[in-house]
């Protein structure tokens, strides 16, 4: 039997990936805290900040397959280091953004490009390539959980900075922290896993990028999986960006929304790790169906119950368990379908639909609020999307189309 333990290089990569994701996603998840103070200072409607966040997610998704292809060809560490430098630049520019144009340049364009190089598709693909197939889902779950730990730490820290030093100073501090991603990128150098018996692979010619893209294009379960990820993006960004404002509209202070998002981050550590572990034992499409169904039930319960601190924090705990649990499962399915050679690029294609959903979740939330003064229509649409997320995964399977 082959040894399925984590090697030392993989352990170092997991630690490095964990810190990078904690920084990258921790700062990114705190962006919702800037909506109210920046909008009030410059007299913007919610749609101005929401559009910048929506553009960030769309650009992030649009360039993700290209960033992934670069990581597959030249290595993850170079791509992540460049992304860390761009991330730092984008935050510094956001700190001096006083117009919608500057906000879209910094938050939308630069940070969108940076996140494509410092988030899940590139980092989880690097981890997935280095892990034994039987431990791949678990390794991705461990790395994914780190992003949630960053959210748990960064949200209350950012709120304290906002309250004590203002939004611009908070962004400057975030930029300093993000700069550490550049040296951390050099931990991403564990070799790709190679099976002990490689005689069959030696005589089998490797597929080109064009050939693998044609195979993916014609594989319907791959596109159904992508449609499911649209649901995840819409719900996560809508709730992450707009729930603090939703709570302020209902008489709660900014601290309540921050604690909610911190609870999401804390309990998603458990959720993503558990999802990765379960994905190594049970059907990943069935697990995804359960996750999307439970999200819909949680949203319905949140809207029907009287709004109180208790119900808000309970919703945070439940959503935390379901928040990014889709990520290791979705990336694991892509790895099972097509192998690991082009995993960053193919995961990036699936992630693009996630970011299209993120664009609409972020932008339409702001539009709905500015037009009606509430978020009712977007809440209803989020529930319908949960039903869609369950149904679409009936058509997803983990059949090997291309072997490692």
N, C-alpha and C positions, 0 to 999 in steps of 0.2 A: 504493500500500500504506500502511496505517496505521502510525504510529510505536508500537512496542511497548516502547520504553525506559522505565525507571522515571523518573517526573517528580521534581523536587526535593521537592515536598510529600510524595510517596509515600516518598521516601528518608528524610525526617525522621520520617514516621510509622513506617517500618520500624525506625529506630533507637529511637524512643520505645517502640514495642511490644516490641522485643527486650529493653530494659532492664526494662520492667514485667513481662514474662513470666519473665525471669531471676530477678527478686526474688520474685515471687509463687510460682512453681513451685519455685524453689530452696529457699525456706523450707518450703514444703509437703512436698517430698520428704524433708526432714530430720526430719519428725515421727516416723518409725520409730525414730530414735535415742533418743527420750524414753520409749519403751515400758518398757524394763528399769529405768532409774533411778527413774522416777516410780512404777512398780508396786512396786519394792522398798521405797521410802521410805514408802509409805502402806499396804503390805501387801495390794495388789490382786492378783487373778489377771490373766493376760493378757487375759481377756475384758472387763475394765472399760475399759482403754485402747482395745482393739480396737473395742468398741461405740461409743465416742465418735468414733473415726475413721470407722467405718461410717456413723454418723448424719451426720457431716460430708458424706460423699460422697452420701448419699441426699438430704439437704436441698439440697446444691449442685445435684444433677441435677433435683430437683423444681421449684426456682425458676428454673432456667436458661432455659426458654422465656419466662418472664415478664420476666426481666432482659434477655433478647435482644430482646423486643418493645419494651421501654423504650429500648434502645440504637438500634433501628431507627427509632423515632419521635422521640426527643429528642437523639440523638447519643451516640456512644461515650464521649466525654471526660467527660460528666457522670456517667455510670454508673460508669466506672472510678475517678473521683475519690471518689465515695461508697464504692465497694468498698475503696479504699485506706484510707479512714478507719475503716471497719468492721474491716478486717484488723488494723490497729494496735490497736484496742480489744480484739479477740479474743485477740491474743497477750499483751497486758498482763494480761487476766483469766486466761488459761491459766497465766501465771507465778505466780499466787497460788491456783491450784485445788488444794484438798486433799481434795476429795470427788468421788465419781462425778457428783453433780448439777452442781457447778461445771464439771467437765471437759466434760460434755455441753453445758452452756450456752455455754462458750467455744469448745472445739474443734469441737463438733457444730453448734450453731445459728449462732453469730456468724461463725465462720470458714467455715462452709458457705455462708452468704449472701455473704460477702466474696469467696470464690473464684468464685462465679457471675458476678461483675462484673469480675474481674481475670485471667481465664484464657482459654483458647483460643477458645471460641465467640464472645465479644464482640470480642476483639482480632483474631483471624483474619478475622472477618467484616468488620471495619473495613478491614483490609488488602485483602481480596478485593474489596470495593466500589471501592476506589481504583485497583486494578491492571487493566491490559489483560487481556482474557480469555485470550490466549495466554500471558501471564506470571503468571496468577493462582495456579496451582499452585506455581510456583517462589517467588513472593512469600510464600505461606503457609508453604512449607518453610523459608525463611530465618527468618521470625518464630518458627516452631515450634522451630527449632534453638536459639534463644536460651534457651528454657526449660530445655533440657538443659545449656547452659553454666552457668546458675544452679545447677542440681543439682550439677555438677562442682565449682563454687567453694564453695557453701554447705555441702555435707556435711562435708568435712574441717574447714572453719572452725567449724561447729557442734560437731563432736566435740572440737576443741581447747577451745572455750568450756565444754563440758560437763565436761571433765576438769580444767580449771583453775579455773572459777568456779561450776560447778554448773548444773543444768538451769534453775532460775528466772532466773538472770542471763543465760543464753544466750537465753532467750525475750525478755527485756527488750531485748537488743541487736538481736534479730531485729525487734522492734517498731519500733525506731528506723529500721532500714533500710527496712522496709515503708512507713513514713510518706512516703518519697520518691516513692511511686507517685502521691500526690495532685497535686503539681506536674507530674509527667511526663505525667499524663493530658491536659494541654493540647497535647501534640504530635500528638494524634489528630484532626487537622482537615483532612486532605487531602480534596479533593472527590471524589465518586463518578465513576468513569470514564464518559464519555459518548461513544458512537461518533460518528464524523464524519457519517455518514448517519443522521439521526434522524427523517427525514420519516415513516417508517412508525410510529414510536413516538409521534409527536405526535398522530396520529389514533386511536391505540389506547387506550381507557380503561384506567386502572390498576386492578388487582385490589385488592379490600379484604382486610383480615386474615381475615375470615370466609371469603371465597371461596378464598384461597390455602390455608387450613387444610382446607377441604373437598377441594380438589384433592390435597393431600398425603395426607389420610386415605384416599383411594381409589386411591392409587398404590402398588401392592404392592412394587415395588423399593425404595421409600423405607423401608418397614417391614423388609424383609430387610436393608437396610443398617444399620438401627437394631439389629437382632438381632446382627449381626456386631460392632457396637461394644460390646455387652454383654460379649463375650469379652475384648476389650481391657481394659475396666475391671476385670474380675475378676482377670486375670493380673497386671496392672501393680500394683494395690494389694496383692494378696496378697504378691507378691515384694518390693515396696517397703517394706511395713510389717513383714513377718514373716521375711524372709531373715536380717537381723542376729540375731534371736533364734534362728532355726534353726541358724545357725553357732555361736552361743554354746552351744547344746545339744550340739553336736558337738565342743566343746573349743577353739573358736577365740575370740579376744578381739574386743572391740567394734571395734577398728581394722580388722580383716579385713572385717567387714560394711560399714563406712564406705567402705573402698577399693573394694569391689565396687560399691556404689551410685554412687560417684564415677566409676568406669569406665563404668557405664551412662550417666551423664550426659554424659561426654566423647564417647563413641562415638555417642551418639544425635544429637550435633551433625551428624556425618557422615550418619547414617541418615535424619534428617528432611529435611536439605537434598537428599540424593540422591533420596528418595521424592518430594519436591516437583518436582524436575527431571524424574524419570522420568514422573511423572503428567502432565506437559505433552506427553509424546511417546507414551506407551503407555496401554493400557486400565487405568484405575484399579481396577476390580473384580478384574481378573486379578492386578494387583500386590498387592492386599489378600489374595487367596487365597494367594499365595506367602509373604507375611509371616506369616500365621497358621500356615501349614504349617511354616515354618522355626522358629517359636516352639516348636511341639510337639516337633519333632526336637531342638531345643536342650535342652528340659526333660528329655526322655528320656535324652539323653547325659549331662546333669549328674547325674541320679539313678543311672545305671548305672556311671559311672566312679568310681574311688576318690576320696573327698573329700580334696582337698589345696588348698593355697594356689594352685597352678597351675590346677587345674580350676575353682576358685571365680572367679579373675580372668578366665580364658578365657570362662566363662559370662557374666561381667559385660560383656565386650567384645561377645560375640555378641548378648546381649539388648539391649545399648545400640544396636546397629545396627537392631534391630527394635522398640525400645521405644515411641516415639511417632511412628514413621514412618506409622502408620495415620491420624494426625490430619490432615495436609494433604490426603491422598488422600480421606478421608471427607468433609471439608468441601468439597473441590473437586467431588466428585460431587453434593453438595447444591446447590452453586452452578450446576452444569451443568443439573441437573434443573429448578430453579425460578427461576433468575436471582438477582440480588443485592439486590433491594429488601427482602425479608424474610429475608435470609440469617442474621442473628443469631438470630431466633426459630426458624427451621426447623432450624438447626444445634443450637440448644438442645434441641429435641425429640429429635433423634438422640442428643445428649449425655446426655439423661436416662437412656437405656438403658445407656449407658456407666457412669453413676453407680450404677444399680441393681446392675450387675455389681461395681462397686467396693465397694458396701455388703456384698455377700455375700462377696467376696474378703477384705475386712478383718475382718469379724465372724466368719465361719465358720473362718477361720484361727485366731483366738483360742479359739473354742469347741472346735475339734478338738484344739488343743494342751492345753487344760485338762482335756479328757476322757480323752485317750490319752497325753499326754506327747510327742506327735510331730505331724507335719504330713502323714503319708502319704496320707490320704484326699483332702486338698485338692490335693496334687501330682497324684494320679491324675485328679481331676476337671479340673484345668487342662489336662492332655493331651487328655482327651475334648473339652474346649471348643475346643481348637485344630482338631480334626477338624471340629467343628461350624462354626467360623469359615470354614474352607475351603469346606465344602459350601454354606453359606448365600449366599456371594457368587456362586455360579453363577446366582442369580436376580436379581442386581443389574446394571443397565445405566446408561449415562450419557445416555440419551435426553432431549432437551429437552421437558419438559412445559410449562414457562412460559419464555419468552425474556426476556432482559434488556431 
